[in-house]
Amino acid sequence: MSNVLGLEKFGLGKVQLDNIFEEDEKKAESRDTTAGEQQSGGAPTTPAHDEIEFLLAKTYTCPVCDTTFRSRQVKTGRARRLQPDFDLRPRCQDIDVNKYDVTACPKCGYAALNRNFEHITQGQVKLVRQEVSNKFRPSGTVNLNEPLEPYTYQEAIERYQLALFCTVAKKGKTSEKAYILLKLAWLNRGLAEMYEAKGESGSEEYVEAREHEAAYYTEAFDGMVKAVATENFPMCGMDEHTVNILMAGMAYKLEKYDIASKLVSTVIVSRTAPSAAKERAQKLKDEIILKLHNTQ
């Protein structure tokens, strides 16, 4: 995969993935000077329900340009949850809910994770207008009566890329950038699974999706490591135990078994971690032990 985040279709430039956390590292340096894997269930089977059955159109007013628009969301409680992946990637029957966790203004280009879209300071609004809106090229006019159609994986990926670009522009938290990168990795995993279900695991598109997943995943893990060292919990809506399990799963996938072992052990011995978190940590620990035994 090219290590570049390309948003030329929106009139925006390119961002090197390995520069995503550059500003965060500068801030950290400044502060320093002053002070086995659970299976995902395989490729999805043929859906019993159309994806559109799980969607609704939610109306937003953009905090950057005041435009009113509609964004596709997943109906609360409508999708049947399945066992999540080892790294907590949510999985639901008949729909990939990860495609719908970004809200994006079609007029000015401001985009963010749903939970963060309306939470933007005036200083950040100014930065988004300067770095994004002034260069953004809308794909069409805003239509409040637009038919409710599911996002393709490519459309969803572009929305997340735009959200990442905006988060960098507004100097958002390290954890927010890392989580968007992780979700981009999950989307590419879902895309690859779609090709597997079609029997196209030998296609260029499949190989590309897996390459993109790996590239985003590596950057996401590095970002989460930086976030844990510099931010307080909760982080991206997750408490400390959830973040530790998430990072343990990521470290396991990246074959950083020593890090994964330390993180799951932290959860297992914790007096405040809920039983569900401890059980999940123990399962991952068993997988790590099995993996290490098989590689010796």
DRENDO-1510 file (C-alpha; in Angstrom, 1 decimal, always signed):
<recs>
REC; n; res; u; v; w
REC; 1; MET; +0.0; +0.0; +0.0 .
REC; 2; SER; +1.2; +3.5; -0.7 .
REC; 3; ASN; +1.7; +5.2; +2.7 .
REC; 4; VAL; -0.4; +8.1; +1.5 .
REC; 5; LEU; -3.9; +9.2; +2.5 .
REC; 6; GLY; -5.2; +10.5; -0.9 .
REC; 7; LEU; -8.2; +12.9; -0.9 .
REC; 8; GLU; -7.8; +14.4; -4.3 .
REC; 9; LYS; -11.4; +13.8; -5.3 .
REC; 10; PHE; -12.4; +16.2; -2.5 .
REC; 11; GLY; -9.9; +18.8; -3.6 .
REC; 12; LEU; -7.7; +18.1; -0.7 .
REC; 13; GLY; -4.0; +17.1; -0.7 .
REC; 14; LYS; -2.1; +14.1; +0.5 .
REC; 15; VAL; -1.1; +13.2; +4.0 .
REC; 16; GLN; +1.6; +10.7; +4.8 .
REC; 17; LEU; +0.3; +8.1; +7.2 .
REC; 18; ASP; +3.5; +8.1; +9.2 .
REC; 19; ASN; +3.1; +11.8; +9.7 .
REC; 20; ILE; -0.3; +11.5; +11.3 .
REC; 21; PHE; +1.1; +11.7; +14.9 .
REC; 22; GLU; +3.9; +14.1; +14.1 .
REC; 23; GLU; +2.4; +17.1; +15.9 .
REC; 24; ASP; +1.5; +14.9; +18.9 .
REC; 25; GLU; +5.2; +13.8; +19.2 .
REC; 26; LYS; +6.3; +17.4; +19.2 .
REC; 27; LYS; +3.9; +18.2; +22.0 .
REC; 28; ALA; +5.2; +15.2; +24.0 .
REC; 29; GLU; +8.8; +16.3; +23.5 .
REC; 30; SER; +7.8; +19.8; +24.7 .
REC; 31; ARG; +6.2; +18.4; +27.8 .
REC; 32; ASP; +9.2; +16.2; +28.5 .
REC; 33; THR; +11.6; +19.2; +28.4 .
REC; 34; THR; +9.4; +21.0; +30.9 .
REC; 35; ALA; +8.5; +18.3; +33.3 .
REC; 36; GLY; -4.2; -17.9; +19.6 .
REC; 37; GLU; -6.3; -15.4; +18.1 .
REC; 38; GLN; -10.1; -15.6; +18.5 .
REC; 39; GLN; -11.6; -16.3; +15.1 .
REC; 40; SER; -13.7; -13.6; +13.5 .
REC; 41; GLY; -16.2; -16.3; +12.3 .
REC; 42; GLY; -14.7; -16.4; +8.8 .
REC; 43; ALA; -16.1; -14.8; +5.7 .
REC; 44; PRO; -19.7; -13.6; +6.0 .
REC; 45; THR; -22.5; -15.8; +4.7 .
REC; 46; THR; -25.2; -14.6; +2.3 .
REC; 47; PRO; -27.3; -12.0; +4.2 .
REC; 48; ALA; -30.8; -12.8; +5.2 .
REC; 49; HIS; -31.8; -9.2; +5.3 .
REC; 50; ASP; -31.0; -6.2; +3.1 .
REC; 51; GLU; -28.6; -3.7; +4.7 .
REC; 52; ILE; -31.1; -0.9; +4.1 .
REC; 53; GLU; -33.4; -2.5; +6.7 .
REC; 54; PHE; -31.0; -1.5; +9.4 .
REC; 55; LEU; -30.5; +2.1; +8.4 .
REC; 56; LEU; -32.2; +5.5; +9.2 .
REC; 57; ALA; -31.5; +9.0; +8.0 .
REC; 58; LYS; -30.5; +11.3; +10.9 .
REC; 59; THR; -30.5; +15.1; +10.4 .
REC; 60; TYR; -27.5; +17.2; +11.4 .
REC; 61; THR; -26.6; +20.8; +11.3 .
REC; 62; CYS; -22.9; +21.2; +10.6 .
REC; 63; PRO; -21.1; +23.2; +13.4 .
REC; 64; VAL; -18.6; +24.5; +10.8 .
REC; 65; CYS; -20.8; +25.8; +8.0 .
REC; 66; ASP; -24.4; +25.6; +9.5 .
REC; 67; THR; -25.6; +23.4; +6.6 .
REC; 68; THR; -28.4; +21.0; +7.4 .
REC; 69; PHE; -28.0; +17.6; +5.9 .
REC; 70; ARG; -28.8; +13.9; +6.5 .
REC; 71; SER; -26.4; +11.1; +7.4 .
REC; 72; ARG; -27.0; +7.4; +7.3 .
REC; 73; GLN; -27.0; +5.7; +10.8 .
REC; 74; VAL; -27.7; +2.2; +12.1 .
REC; 75; LYS; -31.0; +1.8; +13.9 .
REC; 76; THR; -30.3; +1.3; +17.7 .
REC; 77; GLY; -30.8; -2.3; +18.6 .
REC; 78; ARG; -31.9; -3.4; +15.1 .
REC; 79; ALA; -28.8; -5.3; +14.2 .
REC; 80; ARG; -28.1; -8.6; +15.8 .
REC; 81; ARG; -24.7; -8.5; +17.4 .
REC; 82; LEU; -22.3; -11.4; +16.9 .
REC; 83; GLN; -19.1; -12.3; +18.7 .
REC; 84; PRO; -16.6; -9.5; +18.1 .
REC; 85; ASP; -13.1; -10.1; +16.7 .
REC; 86; PHE; -10.1; -10.6; +19.0 .
REC; 87; ASP; -9.4; -6.8; +18.8 .
REC; 88; LEU; -13.0; -5.9; +19.6 .
REC; 89; ARG; -14.1; -5.1; +16.1 .
REC; 90; PRO; -17.9; -5.2; +16.3 .
REC; 91; ARG; -19.6; -7.7; +14.1 .
REC; 92; CYS; -23.3; -7.9; +13.3 .
REC; 93; GLN; -25.4; -10.2; +11.2 .
REC; 94; ASP; -26.2; -8.9; +7.7 .
REC; 95; ILE; -24.5; -5.5; +8.1 .
REC; 96; ASP; -21.0; -4.1; +8.8 .
REC; 97; VAL; -21.9; -1.4; +11.3 .
REC; 98; ASN; -18.4; +0.0; +11.1 .
REC; 99; LYS; -19.4; +1.7; +7.8 .
REC; 100; TYR; -21.7; +4.1; +9.5 .
REC; 101; ASP; -19.7; +5.6; +12.4 .
REC; 102; VAL; -18.7; +8.8; +10.6 .
REC; 103; THR; -20.8; +11.9; +10.0 .
REC; 104; ALA; -19.6; +14.1; +7.1 .
REC; 105; CYS; -20.9; +17.5; +5.9 .
REC; 106; PRO; -21.4; +17.3; +2.2 .
REC; 107; LYS; -20.9; +21.0; +1.7 .
REC; 108; CYS; -17.8; +22.0; +3.7 .
REC; 109; GLY; -16.1; +18.7; +4.2 .
REC; 110; TYR; -16.0; +18.6; +8.0 .
REC; 111; ALA; -16.2; +15.0; +9.1 .
REC; 112; ALA; -15.8; +13.2; +12.4 .
REC; 113; LEU; -16.7; +10.0; +14.3 .
REC; 114; ASN; -20.4; +10.2; +15.2 .
REC; 115; ARG; -19.7; +10.7; +18.9 .
REC; 116; ASN; -17.4; +13.7; +18.2 .
REC; 117; PHE; -19.1; +15.4; +15.3 .
REC; 118; GLU; -20.9; +18.1; +17.3 .
REC; 119; HIS; -18.1; +18.5; +19.9 .
REC; 120; ILE; -15.8; +20.9; +18.3 .
REC; 121; THR; -14.4; +24.1; +19.7 .
REC; 122; GLN; -14.4; +27.5; +17.9 .
REC; 123; GLY; -10.7; +27.3; +17.5 .
REC; 124; GLN; -11.0; +23.9; +15.8 .
REC; 125; VAL; -13.9; +25.3; +13.6 .
REC; 126; LYS; -11.4; +28.0; +12.4 .
REC; 127; LEU; -8.8; +25.4; +11.7 .
REC; 128; VAL; -11.2; +23.1; +9.7 .
REC; 129; ARG; -12.4; +26.1; +7.7 .
REC; 130; GLN; -8.8; +27.0; +6.8 .
REC; 131; GLU; -7.4; +23.6; +6.2 .
REC; 132; VAL; -10.4; +21.7; +4.9 .
REC; 133; SER; -13.4; +23.8; +3.9 .
REC; 134; ASN; -11.5; +26.3; +1.8 .
REC; 135; LYS; -10.1; +23.5; -0.4 .
REC; 136; PHE; -13.0; +21.1; -0.2 .
REC; 137; ARG; -14.7; +20.1; -3.5 .
REC; 138; PRO; -18.3; +18.9; -2.9 .
REC; 139; SER; -19.4; +15.9; -4.9 .
REC; 140; GLY; -22.9; +17.4; -5.4 .
REC; 141; THR; -25.7; +19.5; -3.9 .
REC; 142; VAL; -27.1; +18.9; -0.5 .
REC; 143; ASN; -30.4; +16.9; -0.9 .
REC; 144; LEU; -32.5; +16.3; +2.2 .
REC; 145; ASN; -34.7; +14.0; +0.1 .
REC; 146; GLU; -31.9; +11.8; -1.1 .
REC; 147; PRO; -32.8; +8.1; -1.2 .
REC; 148; LEU; -31.6; +6.1; +1.7 .
REC; 149; GLU; -29.0; +3.7; +0.2 .
REC; 150; PRO; -26.3; +1.7; +2.0 .
REC; 151; TYR; -22.7; +3.0; +1.8 .
REC; 152; THR; -20.3; +0.8; -0.3 .
REC; 153; TYR; -17.0; +0.0; +1.4 .
REC; 154; GLN; -15.3; +2.5; -0.8 .
REC; 155; GLU; -17.7; +5.3; +0.2 .
REC; 156; ALA; -17.3; +4.4; +3.9 .
REC; 157; ILE; -13.5; +4.3; +3.6 .
REC; 158; GLU; -13.4; +7.7; +1.9 .
REC; 159; ARG; -15.6; +9.1; +4.7 .
REC; 160; TYR; -13.2; +7.8; +7.4 .
REC; 161; GLN; -10.2; +9.2; +5.4 .
REC; 162; LEU; -11.9; +12.6; +5.4 .
REC; 163; ALA; -12.6; +12.3; +9.1 .
REC; 164; LEU; -8.9; +11.5; +9.7 .
REC; 165; PHE; -7.9; +14.5; +7.6 .
REC; 166; CYS; -10.2; +16.8; +9.6 .
REC; 167; THR; -9.0; +15.4; +12.9 .
REC; 168; VAL; -5.4; +16.1; +11.9 .
REC; 169; ALA; -6.4; +19.6; +10.7 .
REC; 170; LYS; -8.2; +20.5; +13.9 .
REC; 171; LYS; -5.4; +19.1; +16.0 .
REC; 172; GLY; -7.6; +16.5; +17.6 .
REC; 173; LYS; -6.5; +14.0; +20.2 .
REC; 174; THR; -4.0; +11.3; +19.5 .
REC; 175; SER; -6.6; +8.7; +20.6 .
REC; 176; GLU; -9.2; +10.0; +18.1 .
REC; 177; LYS; -6.7; +9.8; +15.2 .
REC; 178; ALA; -5.6; +6.3; +16.3 .
REC; 179; TYR; -9.2; +5.0; +16.6 .
REC; 180; ILE; -10.1; +6.3; +13.1 .
REC; 181; LEU; -7.0; +4.5; +11.8 .
REC; 182; LEU; -8.2; +1.4; +13.5 .
REC; 183; LYS; -11.6; +1.6; +12.1 .
REC; 184; LEU; -10.1; +2.1; +8.6 .
REC; 185; ALA; -8.2; -1.1; +9.2 .
REC; 186; TRP; -11.5; -2.8; +10.2 .
REC; 187; LEU; -13.2; -1.5; +7.1 .
REC; 188; ASN; -10.6; -3.0; +4.9 .
REC; 189; ARG; -10.8; -6.3; +6.8 .
REC; 190; GLY; -14.6; -6.3; +6.1 .
REC; 191; LEU; -13.9; -5.5; +2.5 .
REC; 192; ALA; -11.5; -8.4; +2.2 .
REC; 193; GLU; -14.0; -10.7; +3.9 .
REC; 194; MET; -16.5; -9.6; +1.3 .
REC; 195; TYR; -14.2; -10.7; -1.5 .
REC; 196; GLU; -13.6; -14.0; +0.3 .
REC; 197; ALA; -17.3; -14.6; +0.4 .
REC; 198; LYS; -17.4; -14.1; -3.3 .
REC; 199; GLY; -14.6; -16.5; -3.8 .
REC; 200; GLU; -12.3; -13.7; -5.0 .
REC; 201; SER; -9.5; -14.0; -2.4 .
REC; 202; GLY; -7.0; -14.2; -5.2 .
REC; 203; SER; -8.0; -10.9; -6.7 .
REC; 204; GLU; -6.0; -7.7; -6.8 .
REC; 205; GLU; -8.7; -6.0; -4.8 .
REC; 206; TYR; -8.5; -8.6; -2.0 .
REC; 207; VAL; -4.8; -8.3; -1.8 .
REC; 208; GLU; -5.0; -4.5; -1.7 .
REC; 209; ALA; -7.6; -4.6; +1.0 .
REC; 210; ARG; -5.4; -6.8; +3.2 .
REC; 211; GLU; -2.4; -4.5; +2.5 .
REC; 212; HIS; -4.4; -1.4; +3.5 .
REC; 213; GLU; -5.7; -3.2; +6.6 .
REC; 214; ALA; -2.1; -4.0; +7.7 .
REC; 215; ALA; -0.8; -0.4; +7.0 .
REC; 216; TYR; -3.7; +1.3; +8.9 .
REC; 217; TYR; -3.4; -1.3; +11.7 .
REC; 218; THR; +0.3; -0.6; +12.4 .
REC; 219; GLU; -0.3; +3.1; +12.5 .
REC; 220; ALA; -3.3; +2.7; +14.8 .
REC; 221; PHE; -1.4; +0.6; +17.3 .
REC; 222; ASP; +1.5; +3.1; +17.4 .
REC; 223; GLY; -1.1; +5.9; +17.9 .
REC; 224; MET; -2.8; +4.1; +20.8 .
REC; 225; VAL; +0.5; +3.5; +22.5 .
REC; 226; LYS; +1.2; +7.3; +22.3 .
REC; 227; ALA; -2.4; +8.1; +23.5 .
REC; 228; VAL; -2.2; +5.8; +26.6 .
REC; 229; ALA; +1.1; +7.5; +27.6 .
REC; 230; THR; -0.3; +11.1; +27.2 .
REC; 231; GLU; -4.1; +11.0; +27.8 .
REC; 232; ASN; -6.6; +10.2; +30.6 .
REC; 233; PHE; -9.4; +7.7; +30.5 .
REC; 234; PRO; -12.0; +7.2; +29.2 .
REC; 235; MET; -10.5; +7.2; +25.8 .
REC; 236; CYS; -12.8; +7.1; +22.7 .
REC; 237; GLY; -15.6; +6.1; +25.0 .
REC; 238; MET; -13.6; +3.2; +26.4 .
REC; 239; ASP; -12.4; +2.7; +30.0 .
REC; 240; GLU; -8.9; +1.6; +30.8 .
REC; 241; HIS; -9.7; -2.2; +30.9 .
REC; 242; THR; -11.4; -2.1; +27.5 .
REC; 243; VAL; -8.4; -0.2; +26.0 .
REC; 244; ASN; -6.0; -2.7; +27.5 .
REC; 245; ILE; -7.9; -5.6; +25.9 .
REC; 246; LEU; -8.2; -3.8; +22.6 .
REC; 247; MET; -4.4; -3.1; +22.6 .
REC; 248; ALA; -3.6; -6.6; +23.7 .
REC; 249; GLY; -5.6; -7.9; +20.7 .
REC; 250; MET; -3.8; -5.5; +18.4 .
REC; 251; ALA; -0.4; -6.5; +19.8 .
REC; 252; TYR; -1.3; -10.2; +19.3 .
REC; 253; LYS; -2.2; -9.6; +15.6 .
REC; 254; LEU; +1.1; -7.7; +15.2 .
REC; 255; GLU; +3.0; -10.6; +16.8 .
REC; 256; LYS; +4.1; -8.4; +19.7 .
REC; 257; TYR; +3.3; -11.2; +22.1 .
REC; 258; ASP; +5.3; -9.8; +25.1 .
REC; 259; ILE; +3.2; -6.6; +25.0 .
REC; 260; ALA; +0.0; -8.6; +24.5 .
REC; 261; SER; +0.8; -10.8; +27.5 .
REC; 262; LYS; +1.5; -7.8; +29.8 .
REC; 263; LEU; -1.7; -6.1; +28.8 .
REC; 264; VAL; -4.0; -9.1; +29.4 .
REC; 265; SER; -2.3; -9.8; +32.7 .
REC; 266; THR; -3.0; -6.3; +33.8 .
REC; 267; VAL; -6.7; -6.9; +33.2 .
REC; 268; ILE; -6.8; -10.4; +34.8 .
REC; 269; VAL; -5.2; -9.2; +38.1 .
REC; 270; SER; -7.1; -6.0; +38.3 .
REC; 271; ARG; -9.6; -5.6; +41.2 .
REC; 272; THR; -11.8; -3.2; +39.3 .
REC; 273; ALA; -12.1; -5.0; +35.9 .
REC; 274; PRO; -15.6; -6.5; +35.4 .
REC; 275; SER; -15.8; -10.3; +35.0 .
REC; 276; ALA; -16.6; -10.1; +31.3 .
REC; 277; ALA; -13.4; -8.2; +30.7 .
REC; 278; LYS; -11.4; -10.7; +32.8 .
REC; 279; GLU; -12.9; -13.6; +30.8 .
REC; 280; ARG; -12.0; -12.0; +27.5 .
REC; 281; ALA; -8.5; -11.3; +28.7 .
REC; 282; GLN; -8.1; -14.9; +29.9 .
REC; 283; LYS; -9.2; -16.2; +26.5 .
REC; 284; LEU; -6.7; -14.0; +24.7 .
REC; 285; LYS; -4.0; -15.1; +27.1 .
REC; 286; ASP; -4.7; -18.8; +26.3 .
REC; 287; GLU; -4.4; -17.9; +22.6 .
REC; 288; ILE; -1.1; -16.2; +23.2 .
REC; 289; ILE; +0.3; -19.2; +25.1 .
REC; 290; LEU; -0.9; -21.6; +22.4 .
REC; 291; LYS; +0.7; -19.4; +19.6 .
REC; 292; LEU; +4.0; -19.2; +21.5 .
REC; 293; HIS; +4.0; -23.0; +22.1 .
REC; 294; ASN; +3.3; -23.7; +18.4 .
REC; 295; THR; +6.1; -21.4; +17.2 .
REC; 296; GLN; +8.8; -22.9; +19.4 .
</recs>
